[in-house]
């Protein structure tokens, strides 16, 4: 009797872990453009930072490859967007989405005045195809505590 009960508990625990992995994998692998709003900007910032932190954490038995591009590295943020922000630092994280119906980039940088905070910038993406080239327009900026 105890053996059967132990097997049932072990099976239930394994199914719960698998369901959790499936749920987190589905949300993390979603590539649909994010809809950014002033009200949800903080949750987007924290999710980007958490995803980058999780991606950078080596798993047991694996080796990260320096050739693998990582969302949030400088080369994923077009130069016109960086020019619009006007700060030389490499972003901590970035993503592309929409803000008020406009194609935009969310760029997260260290807060220049407080190491416990980050600065988030939403910048128009229209500068990428602008002729003549022009800096992106900052649509929204806000500072958040690092978690």
MARMIGU-884682 format. One record per residue: residue in one letter; x, y, z of N, C-alpha, C in turn. Coordinates in steps of 0.02 Angstrom, whole numbers, plus 50000, padded with zeros to 5 digits. Layout:
<recs>
AXYZXYZXYZ
...
</recs>
This chain:
<recs>
X500414994150000500005000050000500445006350000
X500955006350042501395012150044501765013049978
X501945007749946502305008049882501875011349828
X501235009549826500785012449776500675019849790
X500595021649853500495028749872501115032849854
X501705030049865502325033549848502385034749773
X502195029749734502215030549661501735035949637
X501145036149667500655041249648500905048249665
X501195049049724501465055649743502045057749699
X502485053049682503055054549639502805056549569
X502315053049543502035054549477501705061349477
X501325063049529500995069549533501505075149536
X502045074149574502565079249579502915080349512
X503055074949476503375075549410502925079249361
X502275077649362501805081049317501765088449332
X501785090349395501755097449414502375101149390
X502965097949396503585101049373503565101849297
X503335096649262503295097049189502805102449167
X502235103149201501755108349184502045115249195
X502425116049250502735122549264503245124249210
X503645119349189504145120549136503795122349071
X503245118949056502875120448994502595127448996
X502295129449053502005136149059502545141449052
X503105140649086503635145749083503955145749014
X504015140148982504305139848915503865143148864
X503215142348870502755145348822502775152948826
X502805155648887502815162948892503495165748873
X504025162048887504695164648872504845164148798
X504555159248763504725158448692504245162248647
X503755165448675503285169348634503645175048600
X503595175248534503945180348496503475185648469
X502845185748492502375190848469502615197548495
X502535202848455502755209448478502375211448542
X502735214348588502445216548651502065223048640
X501495223648673501125229848673501335233448737
X501685239048728501945242848784501465248448802
X501335249348866500935255048890501295257848950
X501105263948969501405266949029501265262649090
X500675259549092500475255449149500825248749153
X501025245949096501335239249096502095239549085
X502365245449077503085246149062503515242849116
X503355243849178503745240949233503755233349230
X503195230149215503185222849211503585220349151
X503575224149096503995222349038504735222849055
X504925228149090505625229149110505855223549154
X505465221849206505665216549252505685209749217
X505225208549171505225202149134505845201649090
X506035207149056506635207049015507255205749056
X507315209149113507895208149156507925201049184
X507355198349203507325191549229507515186449174
X507275187649113507435183049058508175183249042
X508465189249043509185189849028509585186449083
X509385187549146509735184449202509695176849197
X509115174249180509025167049174509435164349115
X509465168049061509845165849002510585165749016
X510825170349057511535170849073511755165949126
X511265163049163511445158249216511595151549184
X512215149149191512385142649160512015136949194
X511775132349153511455126349180511975121049190
X511855116449235512315111049250512425106949187
X513045105949168513205101749112513165105149044
X513055111849043513025115348979513545120848979
X513715122948919514195128348912513895133548866
X513905139948887513625145048844514105146748788
X513835148548732514245150048674514285157548664
X514885160448658514935167648646514675169648578
X514595164848532514345166548466513585167248464
X513245164648515512525164948516512285171948531
X511895175048485511655181748499511165181648556
X511175186748597510735187148655510345193548651
X509695192848658509265198748658509505203348714
X509575209548700509805214248750510515216548739
X510885213448694511555215748680511515221848634
X512045225748633512055232048596511865231148523
X512085225748491511955225048420511215223848403
X510785222648453510075221848440509715228548442
X510045233748465509755240348469510055244548413
X509655246648364509925250548309510255257048334
X510755259148297511125265148318510685271248322
X510175271848278509735277748282509335277848346
X509165271948373508815271648437509275273748493
X509895271248492510395273348543510525280748539
X510555283548478510655290748471510075294648500
X509465292148491508875295448518508885295748594
X509135290348624509195290148697509755294748721
X510285294948683510835299448699511285297048755
X511325290548765511765287748816512205282448785
X512845282348803513325277748771513335270648799
X513035269348857513085262748888512755257348845
X513005251348854512675245548823512045244048862
X511505242448826510875240848860510925234548903
X510565234548958510505228448999510045223548964
X509535226148930509055222148894508675226548845
X508375223348795507965227148747507475222448713
X506955225348686506475221548647506115226348600
X505795223548550505405227648504504675226248515
X504255231348510503545230448520503175236348491
X502575237548517502185243348495502005247548556
X501985254048545501785258748597501325263848565
X500705264148590500195268648562500135267648486
X500155261348464500075259748394500695260848351
X501235262948381501855264248344502365258748358
X502735256748306503275251948313503815255248356
X504045251748408504505254848456504975249848486
X505515252348514505995248348552505935250148626
X505965245148669506045246148741506765244548756
X507125249548783507835248748799507925250048873
X508255245348908508375245948979509125247148991
X509275252649025509965254649041510045255349116
X510665254949141510775256349212510575263549227
X510275264649285510105271549305510745275249321
X510865281049291511515284449302511605287149373
X511065288049410511135290949476511045286049533
X510815279849519510685275049572510805267949546
X511315264449570511465257749546510925252549563
X510465254349607509925249849626509315250549580
X509385254849529508825256249484509045255449411
X508555254949367508675254849295508235260249263
X508445262549205508055267349167507785263849105
X507135264649093506815261649034506635267148985
X506775265848921506625270548868506215267048815
X505665270248794505285267848737505435272848681
X505715270248626505955274448571505645272048506
X505425276748464505135274848399505625270848358
X505355265948322505775261748279505775264448207
X505395269648194505355272248126506025275148102
X506465276748148507115279348130507535274248091
X507385267848099507775262648067507735263247991
X507155265247966507075265947893507025273247871
X507185277947915507125285047898507645287247847
X507425291247800507875294247751507745301647750
X508215305847766508895304247788508885301447859
X509425298047879509465295147946509355300448000
X508995298548052508845303148107508805299048172
X508955302248228508895298748292508165296948306
X508055291448342507385289548362507105294348413
X506445294848415506115299448461505925295548524
X506135298048582505965294948646505225296448661
X504825291248667504115291948679503945291748753
X504345287948791504205287048863504855284948897
X504965287548956505535285448997505315284949070
X505595280149105505425279249175505985275449210
X506045276449275506555272949315506215267849360
X506525261949368506245256449408506795253549453
X506575250849510507045247249553507235240649520
X507875238849528508105232249505507835227149554
X507635221549529507405216149574507905210649576
</recs>
